[in-house]
Amino acid sequence: MKVYLDLVIIINFLYDYLILTSVSILLHRHIPLKKIIIGSLVGMSSVLVLFLSLSKITLLIFKIVTSLSMVLLTFGTKKIGENTFYFYVITIIIGGFQYLVTGNEYEVNIFIMGVLSPIIIYLYIRSQREYKREITKLYNVIIIDEDIAYTLTGYMDTGNTLKDPITKYPVILVSNKLRFKSQKYFYVPFQVVNNKSILKCVKVDNVIIDNKRRDVLLGLVDDNILKNGVDVILNEYLREESTC
């Protein structure tokens, strides 16, 4: 049977693309398309084993290193265990499906690519659109400090990932013109461009975001940092906690 190298490479790339996209959708990772493509290109290196005489152990190590490289380049080091686990789970599911379907190997591959790929790509695009709608959503924020209560409008900013290194509380940004009675002050280091600075924060009795109490610090900033019509810049970690 003739084996066309270009066809093998294309099929291998599409398989890897399908697996990585499925992991992104399943775990709500919202990974940019270019990272998925880079991970899939790395996965194509497994085609090299067709031209090498390797022992079973060496081949296994090569495949493990390749798959871990794909996961790292696509999803980064955060939650690497979970990402890797589901990468292998989906790989097994797709491989099992191929084994279940009888017929010529190339025909099976083309069938899987022709039927499953459009479905996965559709789900990926839909999840990305939902994600974009989510990050533009405004949140109702209630701040309670003893007998003082503020009802404010919050915006989820993906760029705000600031956490207090001691308490591990996420920091949300509010106007320094708001008055609080709490004396629980924290000074959180942060970096902007090439400069390091300290942000004064305060811990109040309660912060309720969309009817859910949150343990956060209030970072006190100038009004010009806040966006038009928004009183609070929320922290990206709050969204991640909501989806866990």
Phi, psi and chi 1 to 4 in degrees:
 res  aa     phi    psi   chi1   chi2   chi3   chi4
   1 MET       -  131.9 -178.4 -179.3   67.2      -
   2 LYS   -75.2  140.1  -67.6 -177.1  178.1  179.3
   3 VAL  -119.3  118.5  176.7      -      -      -
   4 TYR   -92.7  116.2  -63.2   95.3      -      -
   5 LEU   -60.1  -41.3 -178.9   59.6      -      -
   6 ASP   -62.9  -38.1   54.3  -11.6      -      -
   7 LEU   -68.3  -40.2 -177.9   58.7      -      -
   8 VAL   -61.9  -42.6  171.6      -      -      -
   9 ILE   -63.6  -45.1  -68.6  174.6      -      -
  10 ILE   -63.1  -46.6  -67.9  173.0      -      -
  11 ILE   -62.9  -41.9  -69.9  175.6      -      -
  12 ASN   -63.4  -41.9 -169.0   78.0      -      -
  13 PHE   -63.3  -43.8  171.4   81.6      -      -
  14 LEU   -66.5  -36.8  -69.5  176.5      -      -
  15 TYR   -61.5  -48.3 -100.2  115.5      -      -
  16 ASP   -63.8  -39.8  -66.9  -28.0      -      -
  17 TYR   -62.5  -42.2  176.8   84.1      -      -
  18 LEU   -62.8  -43.4 -173.6   66.5      -      -
  19 ILE   -67.1  -48.9  -67.0  167.0      -      -
  20 LEU   -64.2  -38.7  -67.6  172.1      -      -
  21 THR   -66.3  -39.2  -54.0      -      -      -
  22 SER   -63.5  -41.7  -61.3      -      -      -
  23 VAL   -62.8  -42.2  174.3      -      -      -
  24 SER   -61.1  -41.8  176.8      -      -      -
  25 ILE   -70.3  -46.1  -66.0  171.9      -      -
  26 LEU   -61.8  -41.1  179.9   63.6      -      -
  27 LEU   -98.0    5.2  -59.7 -179.1      -      -
  28 HIS    55.7   46.0  -56.1  -73.8      -      -
  29 ARG   -82.8  -24.9  -66.7  -65.2 -173.9 -112.8
  30 HIS    54.4   54.9  -50.6  -67.7      -      -
  31 ILE   -84.6  135.1  -57.4  -59.4      -      -
  32 PRO   -57.5  146.8  -23.9   33.3      -      -
  33 LEU   -58.3  -37.2 -178.9   60.2      -      -
  34 LYS   -63.8  -32.5   63.2 -179.7 -179.7 -179.4
  35 LYS   -70.2  -37.5  -74.7 -168.0  173.7 -176.6
  36 ILE   -65.2  -39.2  -64.5  178.7      -      -
  37 ILE   -65.6  -42.5  -68.3  176.2      -      -
  38 ILE   -61.0  -44.8  -69.1  172.8      -      -
  39 GLY   -61.2  -38.3      -      -      -      -
  40 SER   -68.3  -36.8  -58.2      -      -      -
  41 LEU   -65.1  -38.9  -69.9  172.8      -      -
  42 VAL   -63.3  -39.7  171.3      -      -      -
  43 GLY   -61.5  -27.1      -      -      -      -
  44 MET   -65.2  -18.5  -76.2 -162.0  -41.4      -
  45 SER   -63.1  -17.9   63.6      -      -      -
  46 SER   -65.3  -17.5   61.4      -      -      -
  47 VAL   -63.6  -23.5  176.0      -      -      -
  48 LEU   -60.1  -27.2  -65.7  174.2      -      -
  49 VAL   -65.8  -16.4  -59.7      -      -      -
  50 LEU   -66.5  -23.7  -64.9  175.2      -      -
  51 PHE  -109.7    6.9  -51.7   97.3      -      -
  52 LEU  -119.8  145.8  -59.3  174.8      -      -
  53 SER   -98.9  100.0  178.3      -      -      -
  54 LEU  -118.9  148.1  -57.9  175.0      -      -
  55 SER   -73.1  166.4   65.5      -      -      -
  56 LYS   -62.7  -38.7  -68.4 -177.0  178.0 -179.7
  57 ILE   -65.8  -47.0  -63.2  -62.9      -      -
  58 THR   -62.3  -40.7  -55.9      -      -      -
  59 LEU   -63.7  -40.8 -179.6   60.1      -      -
  60 LEU   -63.8  -44.8  176.5   61.9      -      -
  61 ILE   -62.6  -41.7  -66.6  173.6      -      -
  62 PHE   -60.9  -43.6  177.0   81.9      -      -
  63 LYS   -67.4  -38.1  -71.4 -176.0  176.3 -179.6
  64 ILE   -65.6  -45.3  -69.3  175.0      -      -
  65 VAL   -62.4  -41.7  170.7      -      -      -
  66 THR   -63.6  -45.7  -59.7      -      -      -
  67 SER   -65.9  -40.3   60.2      -      -      -
  68 LEU   -64.9  -37.1  -72.2  176.4      -      -
  69 SER   -63.7  -39.8  -60.5      -      -      -
  70 MET   -61.4  -45.3  -67.9  169.3   61.2      -
  71 VAL   -64.9  -44.4  172.7      -      -      -
  72 LEU   -65.0  -44.6  -77.4  170.2      -      -
  73 LEU   -69.4  -28.8  -71.9  171.9      -      -
  74 THR   -86.3  -47.5  -55.8      -      -      -
  75 PHE  -108.1  -10.4  -57.6  103.1      -      -
  76 GLY    81.7 -171.9      -      -      -      -
  77 THR   -86.2  -15.7   56.7      -      -      -
  78 LYS   -70.3  129.9 -172.1  174.9 -177.7 -179.5
  79 LYS    54.5   42.0  -62.9 -175.9  178.5  179.4
  80 ILE   -64.2  -34.7 -177.5  173.1      -      -
  81 GLY   -62.9  -47.1      -      -      -      -
  82 GLU   -65.6  -43.7 -176.5  179.5   33.0      -
  83 ASN   -61.5  -42.9  -65.0  -27.1      -      -
  84 THR   -67.3  -41.7  -56.2      -      -      -
  85 PHE   -58.1  -49.5  173.2   77.1      -      -
  86 TYR   -73.3  -25.1  -77.8   99.5      -      -
  87 PHE   -61.1  -46.2  173.8   85.9      -      -
  88 TYR   -71.0  -36.5  -73.1  127.8      -      -
  89 VAL   -60.7  -47.8  167.2      -      -      -
  90 ILE   -68.0  -36.1  -67.6  175.7      -      -
  91 THR   -60.0  -43.2  -59.8      -      -      -
  92 ILE   -65.6  -41.0  -68.2  170.8      -      -
  93 ILE   -62.6  -47.8  -69.0  173.1      -      -
  94 ILE   -66.4  -40.3  -66.8  178.3      -      -
  95 GLY   -64.4  -39.4      -      -      -      -
  96 GLY   -65.6  -36.9      -      -      -      -
  97 PHE   -64.5  -40.4  178.2   77.1      -      -
  98 GLN   -64.9  -39.3  178.3  179.8   -6.5      -
  99 TYR   -66.7  -33.9 -179.4   79.0      -      -
 100 LEU   -68.2  -38.7  178.2   65.9      -      -
 101 VAL   -77.3  128.0  178.3      -      -      -
 102 THR   -91.4  161.9   58.8      -      -      -
 103 GLY   124.5 -176.0      -      -      -      -
 104 ASN   -62.6  140.4  179.8  -87.0      -      -
 105 GLU   -59.9  -44.5 -177.4  178.0   -8.4      -
 106 TYR   -65.5  -36.8  -73.8  130.6      -      -
 107 GLU   -65.8  -39.0  -69.6  177.1   -6.9      -
 108 VAL   -63.8  -45.3  171.9      -      -      -
 109 ASN   -60.1  -45.2  -73.7  -32.6      -      -
 110 ILE   -64.8  -38.6  -67.4  172.1      -      -
 111 PHE   -61.7  -47.0  170.5   78.6      -      -
 112 ILE   -62.1  -45.6  -67.4  175.7      -      -
 113 MET   -64.4  -40.2  -66.8  -54.0  147.3      -
 114 GLY   -71.6  -31.7      -      -      -      -
 115 VAL   -96.8  -49.8  174.6      -      -      -
 116 LEU   -78.3  -38.5  -66.9 -174.2      -      -
 117 SER   -57.0  -49.3  -67.0      -      -      -
 118 PRO   -59.4  -35.5  -24.0   34.7      -      -
 119 ILE   -66.3  -47.2  -64.3  174.6      -      -
 120 ILE   -63.9  -43.6  -63.8  -62.2      -      -
 121 ILE   -62.7  -39.9  -68.0  171.7      -      -
 122 TYR   -61.6  -45.6  164.7   75.2      -      -
 123 LEU   -63.9  -37.5  -67.4  174.8      -      -
 124 TYR   -63.4  -47.6  173.4   77.7      -      -
 125 ILE   -62.4  -41.8  -66.5  173.5      -      -
 126 ARG   -65.0  -41.4 -169.7  178.0   70.9  174.8
 127 SER   -65.6  -36.2   68.2      -      -      -
 128 GLN   -66.9  -38.6  -70.5  -65.0   89.4      -
 129 ARG   -66.7  -41.5  -72.2  177.0  176.9  173.6
 130 GLU   -63.7  -37.3  -69.7  175.4   -7.1      -
 131 TYR   -64.0  -43.0  174.9   69.9      -      -
 132 LYS   -65.1  -37.1  -70.4  179.0 -179.9  178.5
 133 ARG   -66.6  -35.8  -75.9 -162.9  -63.6  -92.5
 134 GLU   -66.5  -41.4  179.1   66.2   19.3      -
 135 ILE   -73.9  -15.3   64.3  175.2      -      -
 136 THR   -96.2    1.6   58.9      -      -      -
 137 LYS   -72.6  141.5  176.4 -176.3  174.5 -177.3
 138 LEU   -94.9  144.8  -63.0  179.7      -      -
 139 TYR  -117.3  146.5  -64.7   76.8      -      -
 140 ASN   -86.3  122.7 -178.6   51.6      -      -
 141 VAL  -121.3  125.2 -179.6      -      -      -
 142 ILE  -116.1  123.5  -60.7  174.8      -      -
 143 ILE  -112.0  123.3  -61.7  174.4      -      -
 144 ILE  -118.3  123.8  -58.5  173.2      -      -
 145 ASP  -134.2   99.3  179.9   35.7      -      -
 146 GLU    56.0 -117.2  -64.7 -173.9   12.5      -
 147 ASP   -95.1   10.0   59.1  -16.9      -      -
 148 ILE  -103.2  135.8  -60.6  173.8      -      -
 149 ALA  -137.1  131.9      -      -      -      -
 150 TYR  -117.9  132.6  -65.1  103.3      -      -
 151 THR  -108.0  115.2  -60.2      -      -      -
 152 LEU  -128.3  171.2  -52.8  171.3      -      -
 153 THR  -110.6  126.0  -60.0      -      -      -
 154 GLY  -110.7  152.9      -      -      -      -
 155 TYR  -126.9  131.2  169.1   79.8      -      -
 156 MET   -82.2  110.8 -170.5   69.9   72.6      -
 157 ASP  -103.5  117.1 -171.8  -10.4      -      -
 158 THR   -65.8  -18.8   57.3      -      -      -
 159 GLY   -82.8  -12.2      -      -      -      -
 160 ASN   -95.2  100.2  178.7   19.2      -      -
 161 THR  -123.0   26.9   56.9      -      -      -
 162 LEU   -74.2  131.1 -175.0   61.4      -      -
 163 LYS  -130.5  147.0  -86.7 -170.9  174.1 -176.8
 164 ASP   -73.0  124.5  175.0   44.3      -      -
 165 PRO   -66.2  -18.6   23.3  -32.6      -      -
 166 ILE   -92.1  -56.0  -61.4  176.0      -      -
 167 THR   -83.2  -19.1   63.5      -      -      -
 168 LYS    69.1   13.4  -55.4  -58.9 -179.1 -178.0
 169 TYR   -77.0  137.5  -70.9  152.0      -      -
 170 PRO   -65.2  151.1  -16.6   29.6      -      -
 171 VAL  -107.7  125.5  176.1      -      -      -
 172 ILE  -107.6  149.8   65.4  175.1      -      -
 173 LEU  -103.1  130.0  -52.7  179.4      -      -
 174 VAL  -133.5  167.6  -59.9      -      -      -
 175 SER   -68.3  138.2  171.9      -      -      -
 176 ASN   -75.5   -0.1   54.4   19.0      -      -
 177 LYS   -84.4  -14.1  -67.2 -178.6  179.7  179.0
 178 LEU   -70.9  142.6  -62.6  178.6      -      -
 179 ARG  -105.8  129.2  -62.6  -62.9  172.6 -136.1
 180 PHE  -125.6  145.7  -58.9  105.5      -      -
 181 LYS   -87.4  -20.1  -66.9 -175.8  177.6 -178.7
 182 SER   -60.5  141.0  173.4      -      -      -
 183 GLN  -108.4   14.7  -62.2  -61.2  -48.9      -
 184 LYS   -85.6   84.7  -61.2  176.5 -177.4  177.6
 185 TYR   -97.8  144.2  -69.1  111.1      -      -
 186 PHE  -132.3  148.3  -63.0   79.9      -      -
 187 TYR  -120.6  107.5  -65.1   87.3      -      -
 188 VAL  -102.6  123.7 -179.7      -      -      -
 189 PRO   -73.4  143.9   25.9  -32.8      -      -
 190 PHE  -150.2  165.8   70.1   97.9      -      -
 191 GLN  -127.4  132.7 -176.4  168.0   -8.2      -
 192 VAL  -125.4  127.8  -72.9      -      -      -
 193 VAL    51.7 -115.9 -167.6      -      -      -
 194 ASN  -110.4   21.2  -64.1  -39.4      -      -
 195 ASN  -124.8  136.2 -175.5   35.5      -      -
 196 LYS  -100.0  145.5  -68.1 -176.3  178.3  179.7
 197 SER  -148.4 -178.6 -173.4      -      -      -
 198 ILE  -124.9  132.4  -61.0  -67.6      -      -
 199 LEU  -107.2  125.8  177.5   64.7      -      -
 200 LYS   -77.4  127.9 -176.8  179.1  179.9  180.0
 201 CYS  -128.4  159.8  -57.5      -      -      -
 202 VAL  -135.4  144.7   60.8      -      -      -
 203 LYS  -106.5  121.0 -177.7   74.8  168.7   67.2
 204 VAL  -106.9  179.2  -62.1      -      -      -
 205 ASP   -63.0  -48.8  -65.0  -27.5      -      -
 206 ASN  -147.6  140.6  -78.9  -64.9      -      -
 207 VAL  -128.8  118.5  175.7      -      -      -
 208 ILE  -114.6  121.2  -58.2  170.5      -      -
 209 ILE  -117.2  115.5  -57.5  173.4      -      -
 210 ASP    49.5   51.9  -84.7    4.9      -      -
 211 ASN    67.5   16.7  -60.6  -42.3      -      -
 212 LYS  -126.3  124.4 -174.0  173.4 -177.4  179.4
 213 ARG   -69.5  137.6 -174.3 -176.3 -179.7  -79.4
 214 ARG  -128.3  141.6  -61.4  -72.8 -166.8  169.1
 215 ASP   -91.6  101.0  -73.1  -41.3      -      -
 216 VAL  -138.3  165.4  -63.0      -      -      -
 217 LEU  -106.1  146.3  -61.5 -178.8      -      -
 218 LEU   -96.8  112.3  -54.3 -179.9      -      -
 219 GLY   -84.8  125.8      -      -      -      -
 220 LEU   -91.7  116.7  -52.8  177.1      -      -
 221 VAL  -130.6  165.9  -62.9      -      -      -
 222 ASP   -69.3  152.6  -65.7  -28.1      -      -
 223 ASP   -60.8  -30.0  -74.1  -16.3      -      -
 224 ASN   -69.1  -13.4   57.2    6.1      -      -
 225 ILE   -79.3  -28.7  -65.5 -180.0      -      -
 226 LEU   -76.3  146.9  -58.3  173.9      -      -
 227 LYS   -79.2  160.3  -59.4  178.7 -176.4  -65.7
 228 ASN   -60.1  128.6  -67.3  -27.7      -      -
 229 GLY    79.3    4.2      -      -      -      -
 230 VAL  -120.9  133.4  172.7      -      -      -
 231 ASP   -98.7  -22.8  -50.4  -57.9      -      -
 232 VAL  -135.7  133.1 -175.9      -      -      -
 233 ILE  -100.7  111.8  -65.1 -179.2      -      -
 234 LEU   -79.6  172.6  -59.7  174.7      -      -
 235 ASN  -106.0  137.5 -165.3  -63.6      -      -
 236 GLU   -58.1  -31.2  173.9   68.3    6.4      -
 237 TYR   -63.3  -26.0  -74.5  111.5      -      -
 238 LEU   -66.3  -37.3  -61.5  175.9      -      -
 239 ARG   -68.6  -40.2  177.7  177.9   23.5 -114.8
 240 GLU   -62.6  -38.7  -66.4 -178.6    1.9      -
 241 GLU   -66.8  -32.7  -69.4  172.7    3.6      -
 242 SER   -70.8  -28.6  -62.6      -      -      -
 243 THR   -93.5   -4.6   56.5      -      -      -
 244 CYS   -75.3      -  -71.9      -      -      -
